[in-house]
Structure formats: structure tokens, C-alpha cells
Amino acid sequence: MSDEKKVILSIDDDADIRNYYRTLLEEHKFNLIEAENGKIGIQLLEKEKPDLVLLDLRMPEMDGLDVLKYITEKSPQTPVIVVSATDSIDDVVKSLRMGAWDFIMKPFYSYSILLHRIQKVMERSWLQKQNHEYHIQLEEALSKLKTDLEAGRVIQAKLLPQKVEVFNNYKFESLILPSLYLSGDFVNYFKIDDSHTAFYMADVSGHGVSSALVTVLLKSFINNSFEQYSKNQNNTILDPSALLESVNEEFLKENLNKFSTIFYGVINTRENILLYCNGGHFPFPVLINNGKSTLLESKTTPVGITNEVKYENVKIKLGKDFSLKVFSDGILDILPQDLLEEKIDFLVSLHASKSEDYDEFISNLVENSVGLPDDITILSVRKEQQNARQ
């Protein structure tokens, strides 16, 4: 407890008892203020704000139980020790039920007993005040954190593309459902030039702020690659495997202690060819091409784990009515199937099903998105057949 002198209010109509308190307490560095009845005691309580009250039960003007009721209602944080010569156990029980912190019987056989009980109640009161202050500080810190996270979510949302975009007659749609305020998932799609459009999905390890910051770094790096291509400095942005190797080097160089799965694809829109590289992304994307469902399987390593990895490109000729779906692994956590193979089969069949079945699944997913165990991201790519825009 603080070294500052504590103030004790004695409310007792017995002057000898009050003098006894004064002799004992002032010797032990307490300040004592006195009231000979309950009314005066309440006035001093409101004026002096004592650290503890020693209260007699049987007093003129105002009964001690009435004083106790007033204190517990108006100043519940003020500890009260009832000190009384009553021989009624009912008074003891009633006092404690009404909020008294302790009850001591008169007469005192040892001053040390009274002093010990006062010190114990004082310590308990101090601990309660400390806990209350810590609780307030915690609430303030949590409120500030929530405000910061809300601001972070707004900023991260601004880094994401529009939910629906069309480039070179290819339509891209995305959905991100974060498990927390900020997401470790990230998705993007953009037009490189009149002949190429790129897209990618990344899933950074972990959750929350640190993972979200890595998604910012990832987008910045890929944007820089795009700018270098625009300035005719290199063609990395067109080469998925080269891009992933560069991202991997960047992660390791920065010592992020994070890794990320990433699926990066480039569509040659003149020839309708998909060139992609998978950096450990799972579940594998589902492609419906010429009416056939295919998993774009690839056994590679996420970026940011080791420099002893070789990324390879895969080229696919796309059909006129192709459709590609890319899911983050958070989708697997909410599917009802028991086995992983069953979950993957469900995603394949869902993608191949009627559009209304897929729309219903997405609608239910969004509706029940509160408290998700992991971030969920879905990216859809298909060729626009009508009303296309550049």
C-alpha cells in the first residue's frame, strides 16, 4: 500500500472508545476523525472521504445499521468494520449481509487484534482499488486497440481491389471474410497490358495485425514489379515462377518470421492461355475447362520458408467458357465433411453445380461469418461473354 497516511472515521457514541481508537491508530500512523453519532458520521464521510470506517451499531440520532446501509449504497468502495458490544448473532449476520467488511465484538481483549483486522481490511480495500484501476486502464487500452484495428481494417480494405472487376473481357470476383478485424488473406487482380491480366491469392501464416502487415508488404512488392515492367526494366510480373522466387527472397531478406502461400496467375488474353505458379497454396484451385472439372495440383513450398526452393510455371489453354475458383484454406474449417478428400470433392462439385447453389452457399457463408476460426477468401475468374468492358 501507499506510504501516505490513511484516514479512518470512527462513528461511536462512546467517547472512551473513540479515545482508545485515537491512541492506538495515531501511534500506528493513521489519521483519525471522530463522530459521536450516525448523522455527524455521514456528514464527515461525505466531506473527508475516509479510507475506512469503524462503526458502532447502537447509537442515538441514527442507528448504525442505517448508517451502514447509507455507506454501502452511496460509497460502496469504502470499507466498513462494525465494532459493537451486541450479543445478537443476528446483528452480526445482518451487518455482513448489508455490506460490512468485518465485524469485531467489544470489549477488546487485545489492541493487536483490532489493529490486525484494520490492516487486513485496508489491504483488501487497496487490492480492490488497484484491480478497479487496472480494469479501467485495460478497458481504455482495449478501446484504443479496437479503434486502431478498425482504422487498420479500413486501410486494408482500401488496398483490396473492387469486389468485381473486368479486364480485357475477363471477369474477376472476390470475397474476403476475416476471422479478426484484420486479415492474413489477400487477393488482387489487375491489368498488366492489353494482352495480359494478372491475379493472385495469398494467405499469410497467423492472424491479426502482424499477418495483415505482411499482406501490405506483399502487395507493395508486386506493385513494384508491375512498375518495373511498365518502365521496361524487367518482365518478372509476366513470369509467375520468377515472381514467386523474388517474393521468397524478399521475405527471407526481411526476416519477417512469417511465410505465405500464394497462387499467382497471368492470363494471356489474346491467346486465352493461363500461366500460373503455386507457392504452397491449398486447397488447389478448381478449374472448369471445356466442361471438365480439374484441380490445379502442384507440390511446392510457401514463400518465406527457405531459399532452397524452385518454383515452376504451368501453362493451360483455356476454353471459351472456362471458370476458375481459388479458395483459401479457411474454407476447409467450416465445411461439414469429416475427411479432407470429402471437403475437396465438395468444393469441386460446388464449383461445377448450378450458379444458384453456389450463390446460396456464399450467402449462408456471409450470414454466418461472425466468429470464423480462420480467414476465408474466395476468388473467381471467368471469361466475359457479353457486355464486356475493358
Phi, psi and omega in degrees: 000165179295151177284351180297139180299133179270144182259127178244131177258122176259122176244102185202135181278354180267110182297325179296321178295318180296320178295322178297315177302314184299312181301315183289312190284321180292331175295333181253029169069028171259150170265129183248131169241149192234148174220132183272356175206174186293322181297314178295323179301317179294321178298316179292325178301313182291327184277316190264341181052062184294160178277341180200151179238129170260117191237127172274154180269318186262103182217153174286172177072309183205124183295148182298325178294325176293322177295317179299318179299318180296315183295315182293334178276317186268330182218065186297340179282349180276117180288141180235127171253117177278125179238111189213154177268010181301144176253016182259121177293335178296323178296322180296309182297315182296319180298315181292322178293329181281351175123003176296140182277337181197165179221127181236133180275139168271154356280164179275131177265346179206126179296333182294329178296313179299314182297318180297318181293322178297314181296321179296316179294321178299316180297318179297318179296318180297317179296320179296319179295319178297316179297321179295316179295319178297320180297317179297314179298321179295317179298319179296318180294319179293322178297317179295319179298317179298318178298316179296320180293322177299317179296320179296322179295320178298316180296315180297321179298326180289339178280342182280155177285172171300150182299329178229126177222150175233123178233129177051039180070017175247130185260131179240133176228145181218155176219127176236125177239100182283144176283335177237190179299319182246150186248144172270356174271150177209144180220148179203154175208143186199157178273125178276308176203190183293348183244354186219139174229137183243156175207155176202155172232133179234147177226101182280140180300145180085190181222173168078207191298311185298318179292321179297322179296326179292326177296327177295316178298319181298312180297319179300319181294315181292322175300321179296322177296321178295319179295321178297321177295319180297332179267011179061033180269322174198168184250024183303324183297336179271350186244097185306316182294320178295323179295315180295323177296321178292318178296320179299315178298320180295316179300314182292322180296323183279353181051052185286341187056031178224151170232166182214134166280148180207132173247117183238128180228150176233126178258122170280103189284343177282323183257355181057050180241134176260126173245121184222162173221136182250114176263072175074013182286134179211140006289156181296141177302151181251123180245127170256112186229119183056039176081002182246133179272132182222139171271128178277075185286145178195127180261089179228178188253141175301157178282146176097006181258311183208152176272356179267063181217145179238121179263141183233145179275151173234134182246135180226132173278121183272144175280174182293329184244036182292158175212131182238134176237132176240127181244143169279162186290348177298337179296329183292332183290337185255356178284142187283344183295151183277315186266148179300319180300323180292323178295316180296317178300323179295317180297321178296314181291326178296317180293327182274351184282180178297150184299328180292329176292317178295317180298322179294319178298314180295319180299315178294324179297315179295319182296328183251031186278351180288131178075030178296143179289338181206161176297143177235128178228138178230130178239131180239135179228133175204165180275131175284132181260328182222157177053036181289150176231151181275000000 
